[in-house]
């Protein structure tokens, strides 16, 4: 077998398609919590087992051209704020799940 030949790569879906909702619109976060310079972005995904939530922790900063950028790397000074944002994110998610369980129980009555 000739090692210089490469196998054709499967077509990848554009990133935008993965971040769209069912009607072609960009998917929006369920919630965004901020504690500058950090933000926690909560996403909801519908699965066959029901809704699943995930959280992205992002640090915002200005680059050398004075443009806003985002990174997932944290400085040591960010750690306490990150912990508080993650705790608050958990509270938001748990509250939402509890409200949905209650609503579902009320609908069954």
Secondary structure as UniProt FT lines:
FT   TURN            3..4
FT   HELIX           15..18
FT   TURN            22..23
FT   STRAND          31..35
FT   TURN            36..37
FT   STRAND          38..47
FT   TURN            48..49
FT   STRAND          50..62
FT   TURN            64..65
FT   STRAND          68..71
FT   HELIX           76..78
FT   HELIX           79..108
//
